[in-house]
Every structure is written in structure tokens, then in C-alpha cells.
Amino acid sequence: MPQGTIKKLTEKGFGFIEGERGDIFFHHSSVEGVPYDDLREGQSVEYSEGAGPKGPRAENVKVLE
């Protein structure tokens, strides 16, 4: 699975991960194991790449310890 760092979080329930191939969008519904509100910018995560209506997006986002 690709890994990256949370680059930006919004109050609207989505954010961006700085990944191995550039920045990738993620939605709060794609976060696993922790509530979206517990995420912090700079945290390391792993994810799978999927396709959203506006382009690539991260799915199955999990915080790495």
C-alpha cells in the first residue's frame, strides 16, 4: 500500500495526503480505525488508490503508528 503524510485537513470533512506520486484527495468516509476529527496534519498514513468523480482519491486511509 502507498504511504504518505497528511498535508491538509478541512472542516468540511476532506483532506489531502502528500503521497509517493504527489498530493491525493481523501474524504472522511475513507478513514479507517480512527474518527476523522482525531486526524492531524503531519501524521503518516497508508492508503489504497481509487478513482473519484473528480479524479484519483485515497481510500482505506489508516494512520501508521
Biopython code that builds the backbone (N, CA, C, O; Angstrom):
import numpy as np
from Bio.PDB.StructureBuilder import StructureBuilder

atoms = [
    (1, "MET", "N", (0.846, -1.190, 0.000)),
    (1, "MET", "CA", (0.000, 0.000, 0.000)),
    (1, "MET", "C", (0.890, 1.251, 0.000)),
    (1, "MET", "O", (1.920, 1.283, 0.672)),
    (2, "PRO", "N", (0.489, 2.269, -0.750)),
    (2, "PRO", "CA", (1.244, 3.520, -0.729)),
    (2, "PRO", "C", (1.165, 4.170, 0.647)),
    (2, "PRO", "O", (0.205, 3.969, 1.390)),
    (3, "GLN", "N", (2.180, 4.945, 0.968)),
    (3, "GLN", "CA", (2.210, 5.675, 2.232)),
    (3, "GLN", "C", (2.416, 7.152, 1.947)),
    (3, "GLN", "O", (2.937, 7.530, 0.898)),
    (4, "GLY", "N", (2.001, 7.976, 2.891)),
    (4, "GLY", "CA", (2.170, 9.410, 2.745)),
    (4, "GLY", "C", (1.945, 10.113, 4.065)),
    (4, "GLY", "O", (1.837, 9.481, 5.116)),
    (5, "THR", "N", (1.876, 11.431, 3.992)),
    (5, "THR", "CA", (1.697, 12.276, 5.167)),
    (5, "THR", "C", (0.489, 13.168, 4.936)),
    (5, "THR", "O", (0.308, 13.715, 3.848)),
    (6, "ILE", "N", (-0.339, 13.313, 5.967)),
    (6, "ILE", "CA", (-1.493, 14.205, 5.842)),
    (6, "ILE", "C", (-0.966, 15.626, 5.684)),
    (6, "ILE", "O", (-0.265, 16.148, 6.551)),
    (7, "LYS", "N", (-1.319, 16.236, 4.559)),
    (7, "LYS", "CA", (-0.826, 17.570, 4.234)),
    (7, "LYS", "C", (-1.803, 18.655, 4.672)),
    (7, "LYS", "O", (-1.400, 19.696, 5.190)),
    (8, "LYS", "N", (-3.100, 18.398, 4.457)),
    (8, "LYS", "CA", (-4.116, 19.404, 4.775)),
    (8, "LYS", "C", (-5.411, 18.723, 5.158)),
    (8, "LYS", "O", (-5.818, 17.740, 4.539)),
    (9, "LEU", "N", (-6.066, 19.262, 6.200)),
    (9, "LEU", "CA", (-7.390, 18.809, 6.626)),
    (9, "LEU", "C", (-8.333, 19.999, 6.584)),
    (9, "LEU", "O", (-7.924, 21.127, 6.860)),
    (10, "THR", "N", (-9.591, 19.758, 6.241)),
    (10, "THR", "CA", (-10.582, 20.837, 6.210)),
    (10, "THR", "C", (-11.705, 20.549, 7.195)),
    (10, "THR", "O", (-11.898, 19.411, 7.623)),
    (11, "GLU", "N", (-12.429, 21.580, 7.542)),
    (11, "GLU", "CA", (-13.596, 21.424, 8.416)),
    (11, "GLU", "C", (-14.773, 20.809, 7.672)),
    (11, "GLU", "O", (-15.767, 20.427, 8.289)),
    (12, "LYS", "N", (-14.666, 20.713, 6.354)),
    (12, "LYS", "CA", (-15.744, 20.154, 5.534)),
    (12, "LYS", "C", (-15.679, 18.637, 5.430)),
    (12, "LYS", "O", (-16.529, 18.022, 4.786)),
    (13, "GLY", "N", (-14.660, 18.018, 6.068)),
    (13, "GLY", "CA", (-14.607, 16.558, 6.085)),
    (13, "GLY", "C", (-13.782, 15.919, 4.986)),
    (13, "GLY", "O", (-14.008, 14.762, 4.631)),
    (14, "PHE", "N", (-12.840, 16.651, 4.452)),
    (14, "PHE", "CA", (-11.924, 16.051, 3.488)),
    (14, "PHE", "C", (-10.530, 16.625, 3.685)),
    (14, "PHE", "O", (-10.343, 17.598, 4.416)),
    (15, "GLY", "N", (-9.561, 16.016, 3.030)),
    (15, "GLY", "CA", (-8.197, 16.488, 3.156)),
    (15, "GLY", "C", (-7.345, 15.996, 2.003)),
    (15, "GLY", "O", (-7.840, 15.429, 1.029)),
    (16, "PHE", "N", (-6.047, 16.233, 2.143)),
    (16, "PHE", "CA", (-5.091, 15.830, 1.122)),
    (16, "PHE", "C", (-3.898, 15.152, 1.773)),
    (16, "PHE", "O", (-3.432, 15.561, 2.837)),
    (17, "ILE", "N", (-3.419, 14.122, 1.122)),
    (17, "ILE", "CA", (-2.247, 13.378, 1.566)),
    (17, "ILE", "C", (-1.117, 13.668, 0.595)),
    (17, "ILE", "O", (-1.307, 13.610, -0.619)),
    (18, "GLU", "N", (0.057, 13.981, 1.124)),
    (18, "GLU", "CA", (1.248, 14.109, 0.296)),
    (18, "GLU", "C", (1.782, 12.702, 0.117)),
    (18, "GLU", "O", (2.405, 12.144, 1.020)),
    (19, "GLY", "N", (1.537, 12.132, -1.051)),
    (19, "GLY", "CA", (1.865, 10.739, -1.305)),
    (19, "GLY", "C", (3.109, 10.553, -2.138)),
    (19, "GLY", "O", (3.820, 11.509, -2.447)),
    (20, "GLU", "N", (3.360, 9.314, -2.496)),
    (20, "GLU", "CA", (4.549, 8.954, -3.251)),
    (20, "GLU", "C", (4.536, 9.544, -4.658)),
    (20, "GLU", "O", (5.591, 9.783, -5.245)),
    (21, "ARG", "N", (3.336, 9.779, -5.199)),
    (21, "ARG", "CA", (3.224, 10.325, -6.559)),
    (21, "ARG", "C", (2.518, 11.673, -6.575)),
    (21, "ARG", "O", (1.821, 12.001, -7.535)),
    (22, "GLY", "N", (2.695, 12.444, -5.529)),
    (22, "GLY", "CA", (2.061, 13.761, -5.445)),
    (22, "GLY", "C", (0.900, 13.762, -4.466)),
    (22, "GLY", "O", (0.647, 12.768, -3.786)),
    (23, "ASP", "N", (0.200, 14.878, -4.402)),
    (23, "ASP", "CA", (-0.915, 15.028, -3.466)),
    (23, "ASP", "C", (-2.139, 14.272, -3.972)),
    (23, "ASP", "O", (-2.415, 14.220, -5.171)),
    (24, "ILE", "N", (-2.869, 13.685, -3.011)),
    (24, "ILE", "CA", (-4.066, 12.931, -3.353)),
    (24, "ILE", "C", (-5.173, 13.275, -2.350)),
    (24, "ILE", "O", (-4.930, 13.367, -1.147)),
    (25, "PHE", "N", (-6.372, 13.459, -2.860)),
    (25, "PHE", "CA", (-7.560, 13.803, -2.087)),
    (25, "PHE", "C", (-8.045, 12.607, -1.275)),
    (25, "PHE", "O", (-7.898, 11.464, -1.709)),
    (26, "PHE", "N", (-8.626, 12.861, -0.089)),
    (26, "PHE", "CA", (-9.368, 11.811, 0.623)),
    (26, "PHE", "C", (-10.569, 12.417, 1.326)),
    (26, "PHE", "O", (-10.548, 13.577, 1.736)),
    (27, "HIS", "N", (-11.614, 11.617, 1.459)),
    (27, "HIS", "CA", (-12.865, 12.006, 2.112)),
    (27, "HIS", "C", (-12.915, 11.347, 3.482)),
    (27, "HIS", "O", (-12.342, 10.275, 3.673)),
    (28, "HIS", "N", (-13.588, 11.971, 4.430)),
    (28, "HIS", "CA", (-13.657, 11.419, 5.792)),
    (28, "HIS", "C", (-14.210, 9.997, 5.821)),
    (28, "HIS", "O", (-13.861, 9.226, 6.716)),
    (29, "SER", "N", (-15.055, 9.637, 4.873)),
    (29, "SER", "CA", (-15.631, 8.293, 4.857)),
    (29, "SER", "C", (-14.598, 7.219, 4.484)),
    (29, "SER", "O", (-14.869, 6.026, 4.620)),
    (30, "SER", "N", (-13.422, 7.640, 4.017)),
    (30, "SER", "CA", (-12.368, 6.693, 3.640)),
    (30, "SER", "C", (-11.406, 6.394, 4.783)),
    (30, "SER", "O", (-10.516, 5.555, 4.642)),
    (31, "VAL", "N", (-11.577, 7.072, 5.906)),
    (31, "VAL", "CA", (-10.673, 6.888, 7.054)),
    (31, "VAL", "C", (-11.110, 5.668, 7.854)),
    (31, "VAL", "O", (-12.293, 5.503, 8.152)),
    (32, "GLU", "N", (-10.149, 4.815, 8.200)),
    (32, "GLU", "CA", (-10.436, 3.601, 8.968)),
    (32, "GLU", "C", (-9.679, 3.613, 10.288)),
    (32, "GLU", "O", (-8.529, 4.049, 10.350)),
    (33, "GLY", "N", (-10.325, 3.134, 11.335)),
    (33, "GLY", "CA", (-9.664, 2.931, 12.616)),
    (33, "GLY", "C", (-9.711, 4.094, 13.579)),
    (33, "GLY", "O", (-9.601, 3.882, 14.787)),
    (34, "VAL", "N", (-9.868, 5.311, 13.097)),
    (34, "VAL", "CA", (-9.958, 6.494, 13.963)),
    (34, "VAL", "C", (-10.983, 7.456, 13.373)),
    (34, "VAL", "O", (-11.200, 7.457, 12.161)),
    (35, "PRO", "N", (-11.619, 8.274, 14.213)),
    (35, "PRO", "CA", (-12.541, 9.289, 13.679)),
    (35, "PRO", "C", (-11.758, 10.359, 12.901)),
    (35, "PRO", "O", (-10.605, 10.646, 13.223)),
    (36, "TYR", "N", (-12.381, 10.933, 11.897)),
    (36, "TYR", "CA", (-11.750, 11.991, 11.102)),
    (36, "TYR", "C", (-11.245, 13.115, 12.007)),
    (36, "TYR", "O", (-10.161, 13.653, 11.778)),
    (37, "ASP", "N", (-12.022, 13.471, 13.031)),
    (37, "ASP", "CA", (-11.650, 14.578, 13.919)),
    (37, "ASP", "C", (-10.373, 14.315, 14.709)),
    (37, "ASP", "O", (-9.783, 15.254, 15.243)),
    (38, "ASP", "N", (-9.932, 13.062, 14.796)),
    (38, "ASP", "CA", (-8.691, 12.734, 15.507)),
    (38, "ASP", "C", (-7.456, 12.824, 14.615)),
    (38, "ASP", "O", (-6.334, 12.713, 15.107)),
    (39, "LEU", "N", (-7.643, 13.023, 13.324)),
    (39, "LEU", "CA", (-6.503, 13.147, 12.410)),
    (39, "LEU", "C", (-5.825, 14.492, 12.598)),
    (39, "LEU", "O", (-6.467, 15.481, 12.951)),
    (40, "ARG", "N", (-4.518, 14.517, 12.358)),
    (40, "ARG", "CA", (-3.737, 15.740, 12.462)),
    (40, "ARG", "C", (-2.816, 15.859, 11.255)),
    (40, "ARG", "O", (-2.312, 14.858, 10.746)),
    (41, "GLU", "N", (-2.602, 17.077, 10.808)),
    (41, "GLU", "CA", (-1.662, 17.310, 9.721)),
    (41, "GLU", "C", (-0.276, 16.844, 10.167)),
    (41, "GLU", "O", (0.126, 17.069, 11.309)),
    (42, "GLY", "N", (0.438, 16.201, 9.267)),
    (42, "GLY", "CA", (1.771, 15.687, 9.572)),
    (42, "GLY", "C", (1.784, 14.214, 9.957)),
    (42, "GLY", "O", (2.855, 13.612, 10.029)),
    (43, "GLN", "N", (0.615, 13.616, 10.207)),
    (43, "GLN", "CA", (0.558, 12.195, 10.545)),
    (43, "GLN", "C", (0.877, 11.345, 9.322)),
    (43, "GLN", "O", (0.516, 11.687, 8.196)),
    (44, "SER", "N", (1.558, 10.231, 9.565)),
    (44, "SER", "CA", (1.844, 9.275, 8.493)),
    (44, "SER", "C", (0.663, 8.337, 8.332)),
    (44, "SER", "O", (0.078, 7.881, 9.314)),
    (45, "VAL", "N", (0.315, 8.053, 7.082)),
    (45, "VAL", "CA", (-0.810, 7.177, 6.778)),
    (45, "VAL", "C", (-0.449, 6.245, 5.627)),
    (45, "VAL", "O", (0.488, 6.490, 4.867)),
    (46, "GLU", "N", (-1.218, 5.176, 5.526)),
    (46, "GLU", "CA", (-1.156, 4.330, 4.338)),
    (46, "GLU", "C", (-2.562, 4.311, 3.751)),
    (46, "GLU", "O", (-3.544, 4.553, 4.453)),
    (47, "TYR", "N", (-2.646, 4.021, 2.455)),
    (47, "TYR", "CA", (-3.925, 4.100, 1.768)),
    (47, "TYR", "C", (-3.868, 3.289, 0.487)),
    (47, "TYR", "O", (-2.798, 2.878, 0.039)),
    (48, "SER", "N", (-5.018, 3.070, -0.083)),
    (48, "SER", "CA", (-5.059, 2.481, -1.419)),
    (48, "SER", "C", (-5.577, 3.568, -2.357)),
    (48, "SER", "O", (-6.312, 4.465, -1.942)),
    (49, "GLU", "N", (-5.186, 3.476, -3.615)),
    (49, "GLU", "CA", (-5.596, 4.482, -4.583)),
    (49, "GLU", "C", (-6.875, 4.049, -5.286)),
    (49, "GLU", "O", (-7.006, 2.905, -5.721)),
    (50, "GLY", "N", (-7.803, 4.972, -5.390)),
    (50, "GLY", "CA", (-9.059, 4.706, -6.077)),
    (50, "GLY", "C", (-9.377, 5.858, -7.010)),
    (50, "GLY", "O", (-8.585, 6.788, -7.162)),
    (51, "ALA", "N", (-10.534, 5.788, -7.626)),
    (51, "ALA", "CA", (-10.970, 6.831, -8.553)),
    (51, "ALA", "C", (-12.249, 7.463, -8.038)),
    (51, "ALA", "O", (-13.219, 6.768, -7.733)),
    (52, "GLY", "N", (-12.247, 8.775, -7.943)),
    (52, "GLY", "CA", (-13.433, 9.509, -7.530)),
    (52, "GLY", "C", (-14.021, 10.247, -8.713)),
    (52, "GLY", "O", (-13.486, 10.167, -9.818)),
    (53, "PRO", "N", (-15.115, 10.966, -8.501)),
    (53, "PRO", "CA", (-15.763, 11.679, -9.599)),
    (53, "PRO", "C", (-14.905, 12.779, -10.213)),
    (53, "PRO", "O", (-15.116, 13.162, -11.364)),
    (54, "LYS", "N", (-13.930, 13.294, -9.444)),
    (54, "LYS", "CA", (-13.076, 14.374, -9.946)),
    (54, "LYS", "C", (-11.633, 13.936, -10.144)),
    (54, "LYS", "O", (-10.757, 14.779, -10.339)),
    (55, "GLY", "N", (-11.370, 12.645, -10.098)),
    (55, "GLY", "CA", (-10.004, 12.162, -10.297)),
    (55, "GLY", "C", (-9.580, 11.196, -9.212)),
    (55, "GLY", "O", (-10.422, 10.663, -8.488)),
    (56, "PRO", "N", (-8.275, 10.962, -9.091)),
    (56, "PRO", "CA", (-7.783, 9.996, -8.115)),
    (56, "PRO", "C", (-8.109, 10.414, -6.684)),
    (56, "PRO", "O", (-8.162, 11.601, -6.364)),
    (57, "ARG", "N", (-8.326, 9.416, -5.832)),
    (57, "ARG", "CA", (-8.533, 9.699, -4.405)),
    (57, "ARG", "C", (-7.994, 8.551, -3.578)),
    (57, "ARG", "O", (-7.869, 7.423, -4.055)),
    (58, "ALA", "N", (-7.677, 8.857, -2.334)),
    (58, "ALA", "CA", (-7.189, 7.843, -1.407)),
    (58, "ALA", "C", (-8.382, 7.160, -0.752)),
    (58, "ALA", "O", (-9.354, 7.812, -0.373)),
    (59, "GLU", "N", (-8.297, 5.848, -0.625)),
    (59, "GLU", "CA", (-9.318, 5.059, 0.050)),
    (59, "GLU", "C", (-8.643, 4.202, 1.114)),
    (59, "GLU", "O", (-7.426, 4.020, 1.074)),
    (60, "ASN", "N", (-9.398, 3.681, 2.050)),
    (60, "ASN", "CA", (-8.871, 2.815, 3.114)),
    (60, "ASN", "C", (-7.685, 3.474, 3.824)),
    (60, "ASN", "O", (-6.644, 2.849, 4.026)),
    (61, "VAL", "N", (-7.858, 4.736, 4.198)),
    (61, "VAL", "CA", (-6.804, 5.508, 4.845)),
    (61, "VAL", "C", (-6.640, 5.053, 6.289)),
    (61, "VAL", "O", (-7.596, 5.067, 7.064)),
    (62, "LYS", "N", (-5.421, 4.649, 6.648)),
    (62, "LYS", "CA", (-5.119, 4.169, 8.002)),
    (62, "LYS", "C", (-3.902, 4.907, 8.537)),
    (62, "LYS", "O", (-2.903, 5.066, 7.835)),
    (63, "VAL", "N", (-3.992, 5.363, 9.797)),
    (63, "VAL", "CA", (-2.880, 6.041, 10.442)),
    (63, "VAL", "C", (-1.816, 5.000, 10.792)),
    (63, "VAL", "O", (-2.130, 3.922, 11.297)),
    (64, "LEU", "N", (-0.553, 5.337, 10.517)),
    (64, "LEU", "CA", (0.564, 4.475, 10.892)),
    (64, "LEU", "C", (1.072, 4.899, 12.252)),
    (64, "LEU", "O", (1.111, 6.093, 12.551)),
    (65, "GLU", "N", (1.459, 3.957, 13.074)),
    (65, "GLU", "CA", (1.930, 4.291, 14.421)),
    (65, "GLU", "C", (3.424, 4.387, 14.453)),
    (65, "GLU", "O", (4.002, 4.661, 15.505)),
]
sb = StructureBuilder()
sb.init_structure("model")
sb.init_model(0)
sb.init_chain("A")
sb.init_seg("    ")
for serial, (resi, resn, name, xyz) in enumerate(atoms, 1):
    if name == "N":
        sb.init_residue(resn, " ", resi, " ")
    sb.init_atom(name, np.array(xyz, "f"), 0.0, 1.0, " ", f" {name:<3s}", serial, name[0])
structure = sb.get_structure()
